[in-house]
Amino acid sequence: MKFPIRGSTASPPTWDRYKSAVRRVDRDSLLVQAAAVTAQIALEELPKELTRMGLTPWCVADVARTALSWSSFERPEADRRTLLRLCNQCVQLADEGLVRDPTSTEGLGQVLARHFFEQFPSQHSNPGQIARTILLFGSAVEMPPGFAPEAMTPGWFETITDGLTLEDYVESLFLISTMTEQHNGGFSLDLFNGPGWDDLIEAIPYDAIRRTFTEYLVTTAADFKEANRRFQDPLPKAQKKYAFNPLDDKPFIDDVAPIPIAPWVQAIMRKAVPPSIYHMGTRALGDSFTRDLGPVFQHYVGRQLDLVAGDRQVIPELRYGPRKSQTDSCDWFLDLPGVLVLIECKARQPVESLRVGSGDWIDSVESSIGKGIRQLNRSHRDIEAIAEREPSIGPAKPRVGLVVTLEPFYADQNWILAERLPQRDLPIAVISVGELESLRTTEEGMA
């Protein structure tokens, strides 16, 4: 079915015009449409031509956010064409800063960062990320030898959730997400009152499903509006669209339809991926959780390196130099037949200033990625001294470096950002651990 775009203009819409267009539509019917469309996208049932016209999960999510924050009732009811028209405006929003100064290299870099963080997370594989959640935070986690955690002690997740295990939480999210997709973006615990659910409830405790939904997934329109204002209001207009969307934290709104609806269905399973669990941990346990995650993530990267097939040797971080002034090497060395790979791990998360491309967007990367590059440069420079400490390291081999991050920073894809990071004294790539996993599972990926 074709959905023509109506009301198109020669110039791209501004954020104010886009907001006004959303406000002219009935809020609740628009949110119902958003829930149904994102459910259809999750089931891969949406025609591709509509995606090309702007009907994407991230555009629908922003239309829903804008409606919840600014729209009202007793206005023209929304249908699928209405949602498509608003999403088309959303995707065409002009970056007002770049319009004022179209030759600004800095402005272009900020725009690229905004679009990368808006669109790319919705295109990652959920199964891979959820497996990483269990391996980093759940029952399959491994602590480094001799490491005594401050916060990530056995049962830490049960402690902060008052008894929920991480596995029950993730399984509940999966079940709720699947049922929501099958019910046009809506979900209610009353759905379990029908026949055929007894066997499933034995596999996933009903109380875990109930608590996951009521405590971690659902909010009211008024509470959403208040949360969104905290993120959007301080930002200039060019950045408002890219501010954190509270639907990413509480995907369901329970007072706009007969049952709670998720205007952004994809956000349900995003609650199960590592960034969401990371933020749950830091909110409850503070800096001690962040401090623990660094060594745990470093060890996890080593576990991935140990799975590289073929002739290779994995060598952990070591101290080298004079006894009274020893220096730490990079975190890992992967010795392959034709090359020595130097690896530095960074568990830091991309912060809001990078996602929205604010004035200090470069500073937010310098303290993580920049520090990793400098560490690799130092180990590259000191390779002879390191090899004296560990003879299995071949200093004569060609060397390359990897900065491996827990979540993507898109630093190499945004060449303007890459050019502002420290100079690289050897070929260095900045990759996420998900990309490392893909390389590791590709037979010739490390060859």
N, C-alpha and C positions, 0 to 999 in steps of 0.2 A: 504494500500500500504506500502511496506517495503522500508526503506531508509537506506541502509547499511552505516556504518561508514567506511570511507576510510582514509588511512594514519595514523592509530592509532599507538602509540608507547608504549614501555614498561614503560617508565617513564612519569609522569604527565608533561604536558606542563608548561613552565614558562610564565610570562606575556609578555616577549619580543618575544617569539616564537608565542604566541597567537596573538599579535599585528601584527607580520609579516604575519601570515596566513590571517588575515583580509585584510591587505594592498594588498595582491595579487589578490583580487577580485574587480570587478567593483563596485564602491560605490553605484551608483544610483539603479542598479538592485537589489543589496543586501538590500537596504532600502525598495524597493517595496515589496520584499519577506517578510521582517520583518513586515511591515504594514499588509499584507494579513494574515500572520500567527497569529499575535496577535489579529486581528479581529476574526479569526476562533476560537482562544482560548476563547475570550469573548463570543462567541455564543455557546461555549461548543461543538464544532464540530471537535476538533482535537483528533485523536486517542490517547488513554492513553499511548500506548507503546512509542509514540514519546516524550511525557512528561518525561517519565522515562529515555529517552536517552539525555535529556537536553533541549528540546524545551519548555522552560518555559518562562513566561513573563519577569522575571528578567534577564535571560540569553540572550533572544532576545534583550532586552533593552540595554544590555552592548555591544553586537555585533554591534548594530546600533550606539551606542555612539562611539565605536572604529572606525567604518567605517567613520562616519562624521568627526572625529578628525584626522584620519591618512590615509584613503584610497583616491583613485583618480579615474580617468576615463580611458577608453580604455584598460581595463584589462578583463580577462575572465568573462563573464556574470554569475551572480549568479542564481541558481535555488533553489528549496526546499532542495535538498540534500546538496548543499553548505551551506545553513543556518544551517541545522541540524549538519553538521560536525563542523562548527565553534562554535555552542552552546555546542556541546559535549566537545570541547576543553575548553570552558569557564567554564563549570561545573567541569572540572577536574583540573583547575589551581592549581598548587602547591603553598602553602604558603611558600615563600622562607625563611622567618624568622624561621618558625617551622622546615623546612628541615634542617637548620643549627644547630638548637638546639631542637631536637624532645622531649627532656625530660622537657622542660620549662613549668611549670605550668602557668606562666604568659602568655606565648605565646599561650597556648591552650585556656585560657580565652579570649584573644583578638580574636582568630579565631572564637570562638563561638559567640562572640558579632557581628562580621562581618557577619556571616551567618544568624544569627537571624534577623538583620536589613535589610539584603538583601532580604530575602525570606518571612518572616512573614507578612509584610505590604500588600503584594499582595494577601494574603489569608484571609484578614478581610472582613466582610460583608459591602458592600457599603451602602445599605439602612439604616442600623443602624447608621453608621457614619454620613450620610447625615442628618438624623433626629436629631442627636446630634448637627450638625452645626446650624440648625434652632433654636434649644432650647438654645444654648449657645450664638449665635451671631445674630440671625435673629429676626423675629417678635414675636417668642414665648419665648424670653429671659425674665428672671425675675431677677431683682436686689435685693440684700439683703435689708431687712428693714433698712431705715435710711442711706443707702449707697449713696454717691454722686460721681459718676464716673468722672474722669478727661477726659478720651478719649472716653470711650464707651457710649457716650451720644446718645439719640435718633437720628437716621439718620447718625451715624458715617460711615457706609459702603457706603451710597450714597455720602457722602462727599469725601471719598478717591477715589471713582470710577467716580466722576463727574456725578452722577445721577442714576447709576444702583442700583436697590434694590438687596439685597442678594437673595431674592426668585427668581427674574428674572434671576439673574446670574446662580444660581443652576439649574433652569429649562432649561436655554439655554445650559448649559454643558450636561445635560441629553439628550436633543434632538440632539446635535452635536455628542455625543458619540454613540447614537443609530444609527444615519445615517451613521456614519463612519464605524461601524461594518457591516452595510448592503452594503457598497461600498468598500469592500476589504481594509479597512484602509485609504481610501481617503475621503476628504470632500471639498466642494466648496459652497459658497453662491449662485452660479448660479443654484444649485439644486432646489432652491425655485422658479425658474422661470417656472417650469413645472406646470401642472394642479394638483389640489387636496390639495394645501397648504393653501388656504385662511382661512379655519376654524382654522387651527393650528396657523397661524400667529395672529389670533384674540386672542387666548389663551396666546401665548407668543409673546410679541412685537418683530417685526422683527429687530428693532433697537437694542434691547437688545441682540439678537442672533448675529447680525453683530458686535457689539462692543465687546461682550465676545470673539468671534473668533479672530477678528483682533487685539485686544488690549491685550488679555491675553493667547492666545493659540498658536499663530503662530510666527515663526522666520525663518531666512535664515540659510543656511548651514554655511556661513562664521561667522555669529553672534553666532551660536551654538558652533562652533569650538573655538572661542575666550572665551566664557563662560566656556566651559569644561576645557580648559587649566588652568583657574584660580583655579579650584577645584583639578584637577589631578596632575598638574606639581609639586606642592610642596611636594607631598607624595612619600614615598618609594614604590618600585614596589609591595610589598606585600599588600599595601593598595589601589593602584590605582583603582582596579576593584570596590571597595566599596565606592569610592568618590561619592558625590552628582552628580546625572545624570541630566543635564539641561533639558532633555526631561520631567522630572518631573515638570518643570516650564513652558516650552513651548513645548507641545507634537507634534506640526505640523511643518514640514519643507516644505516651499512653493516653492522651486526652484530646486527640484530633479525629479519631475514627472509632467505630464500635469495638475494635480490639487494637492493642498497640501495633504501630506500624514502624518500619525501618525505612526512612526515605533514602538511605544509602545502605543497601543490603550488604555490600562488600565490606563495610566497616565491622560487621559482626565477627568475621574470621580474622580481621586485623587485630582484634583483641587477643588473639592467641599467638601472635608473632613476637619475636624477641624484644622489639622496642616497647611494646605494651607491657610485657612482663618486667622489663627494666624499669619503666616508670612506676609500676606498682611497687617494686622493691625500694626504689629511691624515696618515694613518697612516705613509705612506712618506716624505713630503716635508715634513711639519710645517707651521709657520705660514707659510712662504713660499708654499705652495700656497693657503692661505686668503687671503693678501694679493693674490695674482694673480687669484683668482676674482672679487674685488670689481669691478675695472675690466672684466674679461671679461664678467661678468654685466651690468654697466651698459651695455656696448656691445651685448650681445645684446638687451636691452630696446629700445634704439634701433633695432636692425634690425627688431624687431616693429612699432614705431611707424611706420617708413618704409613698411610694407606696408598701412597704413590707407588705404582707398580714399577718393576724393572730394577735396574742397577742404580741404587741411590743410597745415600747415607744421610740421616737426619741428626744434626748436632745442636744441642741446646745452647742457650746463652752461657757465656763464661766470663770470668774476670781475668784481666791480663795487665801486664805492665809491672812496674816496681812494686814491691810488697807494700810499701807505705802509701802509695798513691795509685792503687789499682782502679781500672775503669771497666764498666760493664760493656760487653759487646752488644750487637743487635740480638734480638730474641731467639732467632733460629738461623741455622745454615742448612741449606738443602744442597748436598753435593751430588751432582749429576755427572754423567760421563763427559759432557762437553761444556759444562758451565757450573759455576758456584753461585747459588741464589742466596742473597742476604735478605732476611725477613724481619720486619719490625711490626708489632701488633699494637693496635689502638682500639680500645673498647669504648672510647668517647662517642656520644651520639651527636648527630647534626643538631645545632641549636636553632631556636626560632629566628635569630637574626640572619642566619644563612638561608633558611627556607623562604623567608619573605624578601631577601635581598635588601636588607636595611643598610644604613650607613657604615656599620662596623662589621659587615659580612665577611671581610677578609680576616679580621682579627679573630673571629670565631674558629677559623680553620688553622690559622698559624699555630695556635697552642696545641693542636693535635697532629694534623698532617705535617705541618712544618717541622715540628719536633721530631717526628718519625723520619723525615728526609734527612735532617741533620744527624741523627743517630746512624743511619745507613752510610752517609758520607764519612763519618768518623771511623766506622768499622772497615769501610773500603780503604781509607787512608792507612789504617793501622793493621792491615791484613797480615803483614809479616810478623808483627808482634803477637797477633792472635794465633797464627800458625805455630809459633814457638810454644805456645801454651797448649795447643791441640794439634799434634802432627798430622792427623787425618785430614785437616783442611789444606787444600792445595792452593797456595798463594799465586801460582803461575797461571791458574785457569782464568778464562774470561769471567767477569762478574756482572751480575745484574741484581737489582734490588726490588723488593715488594714492600709497600706499606699496606698491611691488611687491616681493614676496619670492620667493626662489628656490623655497621650499617653503611650503605653507600653514601659517599659524599659527592660523587660525580665530579671529582676534582680534575681528572684528566679529560673528561668530556667537555668541561668548561675551560677552554684554553686561556681565557682571560684570567680566571682564577689561578690556573696552573702557572702562568707567567709571573704571578705575584708571590708565589711560594719560594722557599730557598732554592738556590741553584743546585742542580743535581750533578754530582761529580761522576756518576756512573748511570747507566740507563735504569731508571726507577719508575715503576708503575704504581699507582694508587688503586687498589681493588678492594672490594668487599669480601668478607669471608664466603658469601654465597658464590662469588665468582671463583674464588679459590677452590671451593667444592666442585664446581663445574670443570675446572681445569684438571682437578685430581681424578675425576671420573671419566675424563676423556683420555683414551689410551695414549695418544701422542701428545696430550696437552702439555706435559712437562718434558717431553723428549727434545 
